[in-house]
Amino acid sequence: MYDPKAHFGESPIQDYAAAHRQARLRRIWANLTGKSTSLIPFEDLKKALGLLIQRYRGVQPVPLDKIIGSFGRSNDFDRAFLPTQQHSRRKWLSVDSAYLMGVTLPAVSLYKIGDAYFVVDGHHRISVARQKGQAFIDAEVTEVESRVPVTADLALDDLDRLAACRKFLEETKLDKLRPDSDKCLGLSMPGDYARLLDHIRVHKYFTETTDSRELTWEEAVCHWYDHVFMPLVEAIRQNKLLDDFPGRTEGDLYLWIIEHAYYLSQKLGRDLAPWEAAKDFARRFSRRPKRILDRAAKYVRSLLVPGELEPGPPAGAWRQARVEASHRDHLFVDILVTLSGAPSGWLALSQAAEFARREQGTLRGLHVATSDEEESTARGRSILEEFTYRCESLRVRCTASLSVGDIQEEIIDRSRWVDIIVINQRKVHGRWAERPLGTIFQTVASQAACPILAVPGTQVLPLKHALLAYDGSPKAREALFVLRHLLACWQIEGTILTVGDTRADSELLDLAIRYVEESGGHPVSRRLEHGRPAEVILQTMEDTGADLLLMGGYGHQPLIKALLGSAMDQILREAWFPLLICR
């Protein structure tokens, strides 16, 4: 009767028993977790990738943890090269005995594809070496070229995805046209490559229609990659969105965000910059614990706290989110104009057009219908048609959007997508738009994510002289930043006013003057006055002939402001000029 102990000794038998037992435990764990521990069959990978060209690379040390598959024996060992079949026992014991006696074994034979290796000959030698804790093994390596990147973490479930990627590259030739594309074109789902192809075909059609010329398929692929895909990928990288969605690829996020951008463009009536869509997608759907907690806290707060009492974004959030993120020269490129259809509102539109011309911006008309009944929406469409006609007459770019819902909620929500909101704040259909905790205008001015231009709608002013009411608060410093821009880009006169009579007030005013003049802005006039702030500001507007007032937003918390009012409210009631409220 055959006795293995007589041939191999006690130690190899114990080694094999331990390896086989460990393989059984891994198989049980794999069944419980649903994660495969199988080797990748080289034959299946070759079929998926269409591998043909081979090059002999000689003998070289190979990391054992990068050997992930087998040619012909993938059922005899698992992914850790533990023996799973008893018929391998005798050969395994023989190799282990030679290892223990210090016998030099010949190099194994491997195929290399990308960063992964597949065993042609030497399965038992690799199994024993891994069981002994070796990190490398000498191998004769034959490299097999693949159009699709293959990594050492490849799983059996990935073969369909690799086959889809290969088909995509064969149709687009992106790996040849844009060699760096392999770094960002990985997708998690096989079917998503067909969606990418659809994107390219649609892009080709619209580009040919817009440019009135026919593109070759290769030109369309490159144009899509350079002008659609990569700008969004760059936005993903700049905002570090892969950290928000662990286990996903840049290609995955591209598909998610491009669909999110389409949804937003339909809602807002305009296309979005890649960075805008990427940041909003992360804000809404990020899986980072902090962002999840922020969304949960916001939801709970919305249930407990009336919307009018929300404090709104912190000072400077608008500049950080839109101006600095977009790296542009103009501040007010996207200008939201709220439309009610009132006659004074059309005068406010003409004032907004002056902003648009000077800032090379686009007016984004918005009418909010309070119900979706046909009469209400028909009136909204009529107002938007009038808006479009007037913008064409004023020769400014425009888009128009009709929304149904709460007026202040819709305006506040849209404020994240624009650089300034123009509101004819005086009256709405002959009466103040009052609510229990203040007017709609007050709530919007407190909570909007961007500056507000409040226009009386009584006349259109040329905007030749801007007055800044400056008190040194964070919101007033944002208004100082805007004033510097207006002086430099609009070539207008400027005055900075501080209301106070102390030395500290004078020094504060001097610092503001120095900030504007040392930053390349035009010289500004200095006014230090004392008295009731609202009265002083209105009198100074009249004395200087200024036709644009800049102020920081409401200084009190919403509840205190609702109970006590503010200097800004008094100014708004008496203003004959536009008031730019910064935050």
Secondary structure, 3 states (H helix, E strand, C coil): CCCHHHHHCHHHHHHHHHHHHHHHHHHHHHHHHCCCCECEEHHHHHHHHCCCCEEEEEEEEEEHHHEEEECCCCCCEECCCCECCHHHHHHHHHHHHHHHCCCCCCCEEEEEECCEEEEEECHHHHHHHHHCCCCEEEEEEEEECCCCCCCCCCCHHHHHHHHHHHHHHHHHCHHHHCHHHHHCCCCCCCCHHHHHHHHHHHHHHHHHHHHCCCCCHHHHHHHHHHHHHHHHHHHHHHCCHHHCCCCCCHHHHHHHHHHHHHHHHHHHCCCCCHHHHHHHHHHHHCCCHHHHHHHHHHHHHHHHCCHHHCCCCCCCHHHHHHHHHHCCCCCCCEEEEECCCCHHHHHHHHHHHHHHHHHCCEEEEEEEECCCCHHHHHHHHHHHHHHHHHHHHHCCEEEEEEEECCHHHHHHHHHHHCCEEEECCCCECCECCEECCEEHHHHHHHHCCCCEEECCCCCCCCCCEEEEECCCCHHHHHHHHHHHHHHHHHCCEEEEEEECCCHHHHHHHHHHHHHHHHCCCCCCEEEEECCCHHHHHHHHHHHHCCCEEEEECCCCCHHHHHHHCCHHHHHHHHCCCCEEEEC
